[in-house]
Amino acid sequence: MFPILGSLVDFLHALLMVAWVAGLPLLFWHHYPRATRWYAIYAVVFIVLNQASHVLLGHCFLTSLASWLWEHGGAPPRSAPDEWFTVRVAMAVFHLTPSHRAINLLAEALICVTAVGMLISMRRTRPAPAHGIGRD
């Protein structure tokens, strides 16, 4: 049961990361304002939780939860149970082992793109100022 839950946490982790990256265009393209608004909220919550988790644990809390579930499930240990999720995914999918520094740089770049997109999104959706009102 625990290994299944560990796999589900890893799968959820992957879906959350894909949703964050795949939704970035919504911040620049406002054809669907409701989707843009929901994505903007999701992106901010995602980044805040991710950064807080890295400050407190040194890695994502979902990585810790999945590792704990795998360890307590009696399943054979994974190749690198304490390794970051993004490293494990890159090893499984691309057969590459990125450094933690490379992952941090990519995450920081994506956070920057998200922040710029948020600013652009907020500027585009802000109501236009009324001209002549309040002027003497």
C-alpha positions, -999 to 999 in steps of 0.1 A, spaced: 0 0 0 28 25 9 47 20 -24 14 27 -43 9 59 -22 45 69 -28 40 64 -66 8 85 -64 26 113 -46 54 112 -73 28 112 -100 9 142 -84 43 160 -80 49 155 -117 14 168 -127 18 198 -105 51 207 -121 38 202 -156 7 223 -148 30 251 -136 52 251 -167 24 244 -192 2 272 -178 28 299 -182 15 311 -216 -18 320 -199 0 349 -182 9 364 -215 -21 355 -236 -54 366 -221 -79 349 -244 -93 331 -214 -93 356 -185 -108 332 -160 -82 305 -167 -55 332 -165 -68 343 -131 -69 307 -117 -35 299 -131 -20 330 -116 -33 320 -82 -20 285 -87 15 297 -98 19 320 -68 8 292 -43 31 267 -62 61 290 -59 55 300 -23 51 264 -12 81 252 -32 104 280 -19 92 275 17 98 238 14 133 243 1 141 267 30 127 243 56 137 209 42 163 216 15 140 200 -11 103 198 -19 80 184 8 64 161 -18 98 145 -23 101 139 14 66 125 16 71 101 -13 104 90 1 89 83 35 61 63 19 85 43 -3 108 36 27 79 24 50 63 3 23 86 -27 23 93 -22 -14 128 -24 -27 145 9 -22 147 32 -52 180 40 -67 183 73 -49 156 77 -23 169 110 -9 175 125 -44 154 154 -56 123 145 -76 135 165 -106 168 146 -107 150 112 -105 126 122 -133 155 134 -156 173 102 -149 142 81 -157 131 100 -188 162 114 -204 189 92 -188 207 123 -177 216 134 -142 214 172 -139 231 189 -110 212 205 -82 227 238 -93 213 234 -129 179 226 -114 180 256 -92 189 279 -121 161 265 -142 136 269 -114 148 305 -108 144 312 -145 109 298 -145 100 318 -114 113 349 -131 92 342 -162 62 336 -139 68 369 -121 72 389 -154 40 372 -167 21 381 -135 32 417 -139 21 418 -176 -11 400 -167 -19 425 -139 -12 454 -162 -34 442 -190 -63 434 -167 -61 467 -147 -90 490 -156 -80 521 -176 -77 553 -155 -105 577 -159 -93 609 -176 -102 642 -161 -117 629 -129 -103 644 -97 -83 671 -116 -87 707 -106 
